[in-house]
Amino acid sequence: MKILMLGWEYPPHIAGGLGTACEGLTSALADQGVSIHFVVPQIFGDEKVEHMVFTDSNRQGVAPTSLSEAMAEQSETDSSLEVTRVPAFLTPYWNPSQFKEAVAAATKRQWASLPKAVREEPVARALIEGEVFGVDLISALAPSQEISSTETSRRRYATDIFSEVERFTADVITRFSREKFDLIHAHDWMTFPAAIALAEATKKPLVVHIHSLEQDRSGLYVNETINQIERLGVSAADRVIAVSHYTKRSIERNHGISAKKIFVVHNGVYPRKAVVDYRLKKTWPRHVVLFLGRVTFQKGPDYFVEIASRVIPHVPDVLFVLAGSGDMLPAVMEQVRAMKLGAHFLFPGFLQGHELEEMFSIADLYVMPSVSEPFGITALEAISFDTPVLISKQSGVAEVLQHALKADFWDVERMADLIINSLLHEELRQEMVTRARDEVRRLHWDAAALKTIEVYQDVGL
C-alpha cells in the first residue's frame, strides 16, 4: 500500500501540533509496512529525520542544490517513508494578513518592521535568515528583480496566501500526477486544492484529515475563503478523518457532511524512553503553572491571565509561564501589565527541544484553557512528563483523558479553584499523574496508525 500524503509542517521545524501529529502518524504507519510519500512545502534545508528519505522537487528539470545532494547521500534508501520538499512561502499558522505583512517586509528587506508575534514564528525566523533551495528569497519575492535562467522553472512566490496555495497546487500536480500510488491523504485546508486536483487527475481515492477548522482558529472572524476550501475538501473526499468526536461534530455542523463519512482517529503521544528529571535541579519558585502553545484566540491565553489573577492571592509563591508565540502575544503581555501581574508571569517565547522538556518537567500543572480545541496534543505531552493537566471541556483530548481536571474555558472561577487545590495538595497532583499515565499508555501512535489503515481499507485498499 503506497500513500501520497500532503502535509504542512514536519519536525524539527514546527510551529504547532500539526507537525508533531504528522511525524507520529507517519512513523507508526511506516512501522506497519505502509509506504508513504510525504509532500511538504519547505523553506528549511538542514533537517534529518531517521525514518525518512528526503528528496527535492527541484530535481526534475533543474540541477539539484549541493545541500539537496548532501541530504540524499545521507538518506536511508530502504526507508518506507519518503519526503519531497516543495519550496513554498507558507506556514499553516499564518493568516492572510500575516502572510501579506511577511511578503511586504521581505521585499523591502524590513523584517524588523514585522509584528513580534509574526517575526518569532519558526518559519518566519528561517525566512529572515536564509535562502530557499539556493534561491534568494528577496529575489523570488520582488517583482522588479530579474532572475537567472537556472531559476526560471522555480516560479516567483505569490504575494497573497491563496495565490501561493494555488502556486503550490500547480507544482504538486506537475510533480506527482504521474506517480504511482494507491491513495491520497491530505492534512488541513492548505493541502486540499492540490489533493482534490490530484484525485481527479489520477482517479485515486482521497482521504482528508482535519486537525483544526477555520472556525476553531478564528471564532466569529472566520475567513470565508478558507471556510469554503475546507468545505470543498471534506465534500470531495471519499473519507474524512477527524482528530476527535468534538471535531467530527464540528465538521457535520459547519460543512453538512454525513457522520457516516467521518472517522475519528485520536492523536497519540511518543513513549518517553528517558525523561531528564529537571525537578531535582529545580531553582524555580515553589509552584509553576504552564501554558504552552500558540498565543492565539483559539488557545485562550487571555483566560489564562484571568485565571492567574484569581489564583495569586491564594498561592502567592506561584509563577505562571506563558510559552509560545502568536498574534495575541502583545495584547496578552499588555493584559498582564495592566493587571499588575508581571512579577508572577514569564514569557519565554516559542520552546522546543531541551527547553520544552525542561518546562514540561518542572511545571506543577499544565493548563489548556482552549476556546475550541479539536484535540490538544500538548496535554498528552505534559502527562508523558509526569505533569498533571487542567483542560477545557471544549477540547477533543477531554474525550480520552478521564483523569484530568476539566472545566469550561469561560469558567475562570472554577479553573482557578482547581488550580489552587492542586497546587496546595501535592498528593492530588500525584494521584492524577499516576492515573493519567496509565491512560496515556493506551494513546500511542500505533493505535492511531491501525485506525488510519482501517480508513484506507474502507475505501477499497
C-alpha positions as CSV (number, residue, x, y, z in Angstrom):
1,M,0.0,0.0,0.0
2,K,1.5,3.3,-1.1
3,I,0.1,6.6,0.2
4,L,0.8,10.1,-1.2
5,M,0.4,12.3,1.8
6,L,0.3,16.1,1.7
7,G,1.1,18.0,4.9
8,W,2.2,21.4,6.0
9,E,5.0,21.1,8.6
10,Y,7.3,18.4,10.0
11,P,9.7,18.3,12.9
12,P,12.2,19.5,13.8
13,H,10.8,22.8,12.4
14,I,7.3,23.1,13.7
15,A,5.1,25.9,15.0
16,G,2.2,23.8,16.3
17,G,0.7,20.4,16.9
18,L,0.2,19.6,13.2
19,G,3.9,18.8,12.7
20,T,4.0,16.6,15.8
21,A,0.9,14.7,14.7
22,C,2.2,14.1,11.2
23,E,5.5,12.8,12.5
24,G,3.8,10.4,15.0
25,L,1.3,9.1,12.4
26,T,3.8,8.6,9.5
27,S,6.3,6.9,11.7
28,A,3.7,4.5,13.1
29,L,2.3,3.8,9.6
30,A,5.8,3.1,8.3
31,D,6.2,0.6,11.1
32,Q,3.0,-1.1,9.9
33,G,4.5,-1.5,6.4
34,V,2.7,1.3,4.8
35,S,4.8,3.1,2.1
36,I,4.3,6.9,2.3
37,H,5.5,9.6,0.1
38,F,5.1,12.8,2.2
39,V,4.9,16.1,0.3
40,V,5.6,19.2,2.3
41,P,6.2,22.9,1.5
42,Q,9.6,23.5,2.8
43,I,11.9,26.5,3.3
44,F,14.4,24.9,5.5
45,G,17.2,22.6,4.4
46,D,19.1,21.2,7.3
47,E,16.7,18.7,8.9
48,K,17.3,14.9,9.1
49,V,14.6,12.6,10.3
50,E,15.7,8.9,10.8
51,H,12.6,7.2,9.3
52,M,12.5,9.4,6.1
53,V,14.2,9.7,2.8
54,F,14.4,13.4,1.7
55,T,14.3,14.4,-2.0
56,D,14.0,17.7,-3.6
57,S,11.2,18.5,-6.1
58,N,13.5,20.8,-8.0
59,R,15.5,17.7,-9.2
60,Q,13.1,17.5,-12.2
61,G,14.4,19.8,-14.9
62,V,16.7,21.8,-12.5
63,A,20.1,20.9,-11.3
64,P,19.9,19.9,-7.6
65,T,21.5,22.1,-5.0
66,S,24.5,20.8,-3.2
67,L,22.5,20.8,0.0
68,S,19.9,18.5,-1.5
69,E,22.6,16.2,-2.9
70,A,24.2,16.0,0.5
71,M,21.0,15.1,2.2
72,A,20.2,12.5,-0.4
73,E,23.6,10.9,0.3
74,Q,22.7,10.8,4.0
75,S,19.3,9.2,3.4
76,E,18.4,5.6,4.1
77,T,17.3,4.3,0.7
78,D,15.4,1.4,2.2
79,S,13.1,3.6,4.2
80,S,9.3,3.1,3.7
81,L,8.7,6.8,4.0
82,E,10.0,9.4,1.5
83,V,9.5,13.1,1.8
84,T,9.6,15.6,-1.1
85,R,10.1,19.2,-0.2
86,V,8.3,21.7,-2.5
87,P,9.6,25.3,-2.0
88,A,6.7,27.5,-0.8
89,F,6.4,30.7,1.1
90,L,3.8,29.2,3.5
91,T,3.2,28.2,7.1
92,P,-0.1,26.7,8.4
93,Y,-0.4,29.2,11.1
94,W,-0.2,32.4,9.1
95,N,-3.5,34.1,8.3
96,P,-3.8,36.1,5.1
97,S,-2.9,39.4,6.8
98,Q,0.2,37.9,8.4
99,F,1.3,36.5,5.0
100,K,0.9,39.9,3.4
101,E,3.0,41.5,6.2
102,A,5.7,39.0,5.8
103,V,5.9,39.4,2.0
104,A,6.0,43.2,2.2
105,A,8.7,43.1,4.8
106,A,10.8,40.6,2.8
107,T,10.6,42.6,-0.5
108,K,11.7,45.7,1.4
109,R,14.3,43.9,3.5
110,Q,12.5,45.3,6.5
111,W,11.9,42.2,8.7
112,A,12.3,44.3,11.8
113,S,9.0,46.1,10.9
114,L,7.1,42.8,11.3
115,P,5.0,42.4,14.5
116,K,7.0,40.5,17.1
117,A,4.4,37.7,17.1
118,V,4.9,37.1,13.4
119,R,8.7,37.6,13.5
120,E,9.1,35.0,16.2
121,E,7.3,32.2,14.3
122,P,9.9,29.4,13.4
123,V,9.0,29.7,9.7
124,A,9.5,33.5,9.7
125,R,12.8,33.2,11.5
126,A,14.1,30.9,8.8
127,L,12.9,33.2,6.1
128,I,14.7,36.1,7.7
129,E,18.0,34.2,8.0
130,G,18.4,32.4,4.7
131,E,17.7,31.2,1.2
132,V,15.2,28.8,-0.2
133,F,16.9,25.9,-2.0
134,G,19.6,28.2,-3.4
135,V,17.1,30.9,-4.5
136,D,17.5,34.2,-2.7
137,L,14.1,34.8,-1.1
138,I,14.2,38.5,-1.8
139,S,14.7,37.9,-5.5
140,A,12.0,35.3,-5.6
141,L,9.5,37.7,-4.0
142,A,10.5,41.1,-5.5
143,P,8.5,41.5,-8.8
144,S,11.0,44.0,-10.2
145,Q,14.1,41.9,-9.8
146,E,15.5,39.7,-12.6
147,I,16.1,36.0,-12.0
148,S,18.7,33.8,-13.6
149,S,17.9,31.2,-16.3
150,T,18.6,28.4,-13.8
151,E,15.8,29.8,-11.6
152,T,13.1,30.4,-14.2
153,S,11.5,27.0,-13.5
154,R,11.1,28.0,-9.9
155,R,8.2,30.3,-10.1
156,R,8.2,33.5,-8.1
157,Y,6.4,33.3,-4.8
158,A,2.9,34.8,-4.7
159,T,2.0,38.0,-2.9
160,D,-1.1,36.6,-1.1
161,I,-1.7,33.4,0.7
162,F,-4.3,32.0,-1.6
163,S,-2.3,32.6,-4.7
164,E,0.7,30.9,-3.0
165,V,-1.6,27.9,-2.3
166,E,-2.6,27.9,-5.9
167,R,1.1,28.0,-7.0
168,F,1.9,25.2,-4.7
169,T,-1.0,23.2,-6.0
170,A,0.2,23.6,-9.6
171,D,3.7,22.4,-8.6
172,V,2.3,19.4,-6.8
173,I,0.1,18.4,-9.8
174,T,3.1,18.8,-12.2
175,R,5.4,16.7,-10.0
176,F,3.0,13.9,-8.8
177,S,0.2,13.4,-11.3
178,R,2.1,10.6,-13.0
179,E,3.5,9.0,-9.9
180,K,2.1,5.6,-8.8
181,F,0.3,5.5,-5.5
182,D,-2.9,3.9,-4.1
183,L,-4.5,6.8,-2.2
184,I,-4.1,10.5,-1.4
185,H,-4.1,11.6,2.3
186,A,-4.2,15.4,2.8
187,H,-3.9,17.3,6.1
188,D,-5.9,20.5,6.6
189,W,-7.1,23.2,4.2
190,M,-3.8,24.3,2.5
191,T,-3.3,20.9,1.0
192,F,-6.9,20.4,-0.1
193,P,-6.8,22.1,-3.5
194,A,-3.7,20.0,-4.5
195,A,-5.2,16.8,-3.2
196,I,-8.6,17.3,-5.0
197,A,-6.8,18.1,-8.3
198,L,-4.6,15.0,-7.9
199,A,-7.5,12.8,-7.1
200,E,-9.4,14.0,-10.2
201,A,-6.3,13.5,-12.4
202,T,-5.4,10.1,-11.1
203,K,-8.8,8.7,-10.1
204,K,-7.4,7.6,-6.8
205,P,-9.4,7.8,-3.6
206,L,-9.0,10.8,-1.3
207,V,-8.8,10.9,2.5
208,V,-8.7,14.4,4.1
209,H,-7.5,14.8,7.7
210,I,-9.0,17.6,9.8
211,H,-6.7,18.7,12.7
212,S,-8.4,22.1,13.1
213,L,-11.2,24.0,11.3
214,E,-11.2,27.7,10.4
215,Q,-14.0,28.2,12.9
216,D,-11.8,26.7,15.7
217,R,-8.9,29.1,14.8
218,S,-10.9,32.3,14.2
219,G,-14.2,32.1,16.1
220,L,-16.6,34.8,14.9
221,Y,-14.0,36.1,12.5
222,V,-14.0,33.3,10.0
223,N,-12.2,33.8,6.7
224,E,-14.9,32.7,4.3
225,T,-12.4,31.7,1.5
226,I,-10.7,29.2,3.9
227,N,-14.0,28.0,5.1
228,Q,-15.1,27.3,1.5
229,I,-11.8,25.4,0.8
230,E,-12.4,23.3,3.8
231,R,-16.0,22.5,2.7
232,L,-14.8,21.7,-0.8
233,G,-12.2,19.3,0.7
234,V,-14.4,17.4,3.0
235,S,-17.1,17.2,0.3
236,A,-14.8,15.9,-2.4
237,A,-13.1,13.3,0.0
238,D,-14.1,9.7,-0.1
239,R,-13.5,9.6,3.7
240,V,-12.7,12.2,6.3
241,I,-10.5,11.7,9.4
242,A,-11.3,13.9,12.5
243,V,-8.9,14.0,15.4
244,S,-11.8,13.8,17.9
245,H,-15.6,13.3,18.2
246,Y,-15.6,17.0,19.1
247,T,-14.1,17.8,15.7
248,K,-16.4,15.3,13.9
249,R,-19.5,17.1,15.3
250,S,-18.0,20.5,14.1
251,I,-17.4,19.1,10.6
252,E,-21.0,17.8,10.4
253,R,-22.4,21.1,11.8
254,N,-20.3,23.5,9.8
255,H,-20.0,21.7,6.5
256,G,-23.1,19.5,6.3
257,I,-21.1,16.2,5.9
258,S,-22.7,12.9,6.8
259,A,-21.4,11.3,10.0
260,K,-21.0,8.0,8.1
261,K,-18.3,9.6,6.1
262,I,-16.2,10.8,9.1
263,F,-13.9,8.5,11.1
264,V,-12.4,9.6,14.4
265,V,-8.7,8.8,14.9
266,H,-7.4,10.3,18.1
267,N,-3.8,11.6,18.2
268,G,-1.2,9.8,20.3
269,V,1.9,10.6,22.2
270,Y,5.5,9.3,21.9
271,P,6.6,6.9,24.6
272,R,9.4,8.6,26.7
273,K,12.3,6.2,26.9
274,A,14.1,8.6,29.2
275,V,13.0,11.9,30.7
276,V,15.6,14.1,32.3
277,D,14.5,14.8,35.9
278,Y,14.8,18.6,35.8
279,R,12.8,18.6,39.0
280,L,15.8,17.6,41.0
281,K,17.7,20.7,39.9
282,K,14.7,23.0,40.0
283,T,15.6,26.5,41.0
284,W,12.2,28.0,40.1
285,P,9.6,29.2,42.6
286,R,7.8,26.5,44.5
287,H,4.8,26.4,42.2
288,V,4.9,26.7,38.3
289,V,1.7,26.7,36.2
290,L,2.3,26.3,32.5
291,F,0.5,27.4,29.3
292,L,2.3,26.2,26.2
293,G,1.0,26.7,22.7
294,R,0.3,29.2,20.1
295,V,-0.8,32.5,21.6
296,T,-4.0,32.9,19.6
297,F,-7.7,33.3,20.2
298,Q,-8.2,29.5,19.8
299,K,-5.9,28.7,22.8
300,G,-7.5,31.1,25.3
301,P,-4.3,32.8,26.6
302,D,-6.4,35.8,27.9
303,Y,-8.4,33.4,30.0
304,F,-5.1,32.0,31.4
305,V,-4.3,35.5,32.6
306,E,-7.7,36.0,34.2
307,I,-7.4,32.6,35.9
308,A,-3.9,33.6,37.2
309,S,-5.3,36.8,38.8
310,R,-7.6,34.7,40.9
311,V,-5.0,32.2,41.9
312,I,-2.2,34.5,43.0
313,P,-3.9,35.9,46.1
314,H,-4.3,32.4,47.5
315,V,-1.0,31.0,46.3
316,P,1.5,33.9,46.2
317,D,4.6,31.8,45.5
318,V,3.5,30.9,42.0
319,L,4.9,31.6,38.6
320,F,2.6,31.5,35.5
321,V,4.7,30.6,32.4
322,L,3.0,31.5,29.1
323,A,5.2,29.9,26.5
324,G,4.7,30.4,22.8
325,S,4.2,33.0,20.1
326,G,1.2,34.2,18.1
327,D,-0.8,37.2,17.2
328,M,-2.3,37.7,20.6
329,L,1.1,37.8,22.5
330,P,1.4,41.6,22.6
331,A,-2.2,42.0,23.8
332,V,-1.7,39.3,26.5
333,M,1.5,40.9,27.7
334,E,-0.3,44.2,28.0
335,Q,-3.1,42.5,29.9
336,V,-0.6,41.2,32.4
337,R,1.0,44.6,32.8
338,A,-2.4,46.4,33.2
339,M,-3.5,43.8,35.9
340,K,-0.1,44.3,37.6
341,L,0.7,40.6,37.5
342,G,4.2,41.0,35.9
343,A,6.0,39.6,39.0
344,H,4.2,36.3,38.6
345,F,4.5,35.9,34.8
346,L,7.2,34.7,32.4
347,F,7.0,34.8,28.6
348,P,9.9,32.6,27.3
349,G,8.6,32.6,23.7
350,F,8.5,29.5,21.4
351,L,10.1,26.5,23.1
352,Q,11.4,23.3,21.6
353,G,13.9,20.5,22.3
354,H,15.5,20.5,25.8
355,E,13.9,23.8,26.7
356,L,10.5,22.3,26.1
357,E,11.4,19.2,28.0
358,E,12.6,21.2,31.0
359,M,9.5,23.4,31.1
360,F,7.1,20.4,31.0
361,S,9.2,18.7,33.7
362,I,9.3,21.5,36.2
363,A,5.7,22.5,35.8
364,D,3.4,21.6,38.7
365,L,0.4,21.9,36.5
366,Y,-0.2,22.3,32.7
367,V,-3.3,24.4,31.9
368,M,-5.0,24.3,28.5
369,P,-7.9,26.8,28.5
370,S,-8.7,26.4,24.8
371,V,-11.8,28.1,23.4
372,S,-12.2,25.5,20.7
373,E,-9.5,22.7,20.6
374,P,-10.0,19.9,18.0
375,F,-7.7,17.7,20.1
376,G,-4.9,19.2,22.2
377,I,-1.8,17.0,21.9
378,T,0.2,19.1,24.4
379,A,-2.0,17.8,27.2
380,L,-0.7,14.2,26.4
381,E,2.8,15.5,26.1
382,A,2.5,17.1,29.6
383,I,1.3,13.8,31.1
384,S,4.2,12.0,29.4
385,F,6.5,14.2,31.5
386,D,4.5,13.3,34.7
387,T,2.8,16.7,34.8
388,P,-0.9,16.8,35.7
389,V,-3.2,18.8,33.4
390,L,-6.2,21.1,33.6
391,I,-8.0,21.2,30.3
392,S,-11.1,22.9,28.9
393,K,-14.2,20.8,28.2
394,Q,-14.1,22.4,24.7
395,S,-11.3,20.1,23.6
396,G,-11.0,16.8,21.9
397,V,-8.5,15.4,24.3
398,A,-11.1,15.7,27.1
399,E,-12.7,12.7,25.4
400,V,-9.8,10.4,26.1
401,L,-8.4,11.7,29.4
402,Q,-10.6,10.8,32.3
403,H,-8.0,11.5,35.0
404,A,-7.6,15.2,34.3
405,L,-9.0,18.3,35.8
406,K,-11.7,19.8,33.4
407,A,-13.8,22.9,33.3
408,D,-15.4,25.2,30.7
409,F,-12.9,27.6,29.2
410,W,-15.0,30.6,30.2
411,D,-15.5,29.5,33.8
412,V,-12.3,31.2,35.2
413,E,-13.5,30.9,38.8
414,R,-13.8,27.1,38.5
415,M,-10.4,26.8,36.8
416,A,-8.8,29.0,39.4
417,D,-10.3,26.9,42.2
418,L,-9.0,23.7,40.6
419,I,-5.5,25.2,40.2
420,I,-5.5,26.4,43.9
421,N,-6.5,23.0,45.2
422,S,-4.0,21.1,43.1
423,L,-1.1,23.4,44.0
424,L,-1.8,23.2,47.7
425,H,-2.3,19.4,47.7
426,E,0.7,17.6,46.2
427,E,-1.0,14.2,46.8
428,L,-3.8,15.2,44.5
429,R,-1.3,16.0,41.7
430,Q,0.5,12.7,42.2
431,E,-2.8,10.8,42.1
432,M,-3.7,12.5,38.8
433,V,-0.4,11.8,37.3
434,T,-0.4,8.1,38.3
435,R,-3.9,7.5,36.8
436,A,-3.4,9.7,33.7
437,R,-0.1,7.9,32.9
438,D,-2.0,4.6,32.6
439,E,-4.4,6.3,30.2
440,V,-1.7,7.7,28.1
441,R,-0.1,4.3,27.6
442,R,-3.1,3.3,25.6
443,L,-2.9,6.5,23.5
444,H,0.1,5.6,21.4
445,W,0.6,6.3,17.7
446,D,0.5,2.6,16.8
447,A,-3.2,2.6,17.7
448,A,-3.8,5.7,15.5
449,A,-2.0,4.1,12.6
450,L,-4.1,0.9,12.8
451,K,-7.3,3.0,12.8
452,T,-6.0,5.0,9.8
453,I,-5.3,1.8,7.9
454,E,-8.9,0.8,8.6
455,V,-10.0,4.0,6.9
456,Y,-7.8,3.2,3.9
457,Q,-9.3,-0.2,3.7
458,D,-12.8,1.2,3.9
459,V,-12.3,2.8,0.5
460,G,-11.2,-0.5,-1.0
461,L,-7.5,-0.7,-0.5
